Amino acid sequence: MENQKTLTIYQPPTLRKMTITFLKLGWRVITEALKGKNILVAPQVVSTRRSICSQCDYYQQPRCGHCGCFLPTKTLIRAAECPINKWSVDSRVDSKISTKANQGAY
């Protein structure tokens, strides 16, 4: 019993905060699409992002307990970023991703 991990349930963000987050990301996606850029990331990036999220304390499948985003969708979007900086916008053309966990690995 002493070694059990305590499960913390975080209070979800307000609807207002989630709406603002969604609109900001939507604007970035539209801007990128209008520039002719790919708005989705490579499957390897999706996998890395989802792996990072699944190990996070805020992870409340299928949502992020910090920003309230639906992670199966958010992890697909190139312009998306983790609200607590565990992974960032994938601005590169290749399939590599910048993360706090593996900086310098590429």
C-alpha positions in Angstrom: 0.0 0.0 0.0 2.9 2.4 0.7 4.2 2.2 -2.9 0.9 3.0 -4.6 0.9 6.0 -6.8 -1.7 8.6 -5.8 -4.1 9.5 -8.7 -4.7 13.2 -8.9 -7.7 14.4 -10.7 -7.2 17.9 -12.0 -10.0 20.4 -12.2 -10.7 20.8 -16.0 -10.2 24.3 -17.4 -13.3 26.5 -17.9 -15.2 26.4 -21.1 -14.0 29.9 -21.8 -10.4 28.9 -21.5 -10.8 25.8 -23.7 -12.6 27.9 -26.3 -9.8 30.5 -26.4 -7.2 27.7 -26.7 -9.2 26.1 -29.5 -9.6 29.4 -31.4 -5.9 30.3 -31.1 -4.9 26.9 -32.5 -7.5 27.1 -35.2 -6.1 30.4 -36.3 -2.6 29.0 -36.5 -3.8 26.1 -38.5 -5.7 28.3 -40.9 -2.7 30.6 -41.3 -0.4 27.6 -42.1 -2.9 26.1 -44.5 -3.3 29.4 -46.4 0.5 29.5 -46.7 0.3 26.1 -48.4 2.0 24.3 -45.5 1.2 20.9 -44.3 -1.0 21.2 -41.2 -0.4 17.6 -39.9 2.7 16.0 -38.5 4.3 12.7 -39.5 3.1 9.5 -37.7 6.3 9.2 -35.8 5.7 12.7 -34.3 2.2 11.8 -33.4 3.4 8.7 -31.6 6.1 10.6 -29.7 3.6 13.3 -28.7 1.1 10.8 -27.5 3.7 8.9 -25.6 4.8 12.1 -23.8 1.2 12.9 -23.0 0.3 9.5 -21.7 3.1 9.8 -19.1 2.1 13.3 -17.9 0.4 13.9 -14.6 -2.3 15.9 -16.3 -3.2 13.1 -18.7 -6.9 12.2 -18.4 -7.6 10.0 -21.4 -8.6 11.2 -23.9 -8.0 14.8 -22.7 -5.3 17.0 -21.3 -6.3 17.9 -17.7 -4.4 21.2 -18.1 -5.7 22.7 -21.3 -8.8 20.4 -21.8 -7.8 19.6 -25.4 -8.8 16.3 -27.1 -5.4 14.7 -27.4 -6.0 12.2 -30.3 -6.7 15.3 -32.5 -4.3 17.8 -30.9 -1.3 15.5 -31.3 -1.9 15.4 -35.1 -1.7 19.1 -35.6 1.7 20.6 -36.6 0.9 24.0 -35.0 -0.2 22.5 -31.7 2.0 22.6 -28.6 1.9 21.3 -25.0 0.7 24.0 -22.6 3.4 23.0 -20.1 6.1 22.7 -22.7 6.6 19.0 -22.8 6.5 19.1 -26.6 6.4 22.0 -29.0 5.2 23.1 -32.4 6.8 20.9 -35.2 8.0 23.6 -37.5 10.5 21.3 -39.4 9.7 19.7 -42.7 11.0 16.3 -41.7 9.4 14.0 -39.1 11.6 15.0 -36.1 10.0 16.7 -33.1 11.5 19.0 -30.5 10.7 17.9 -27.0 12.0 18.9 -23.6 12.7 15.2 -22.9 15.0 14.6 -25.9 16.6 18.0 -26.7 19.9 17.5 -28.5 18.9 14.0 -29.6 18.7 15.1 -33.2 
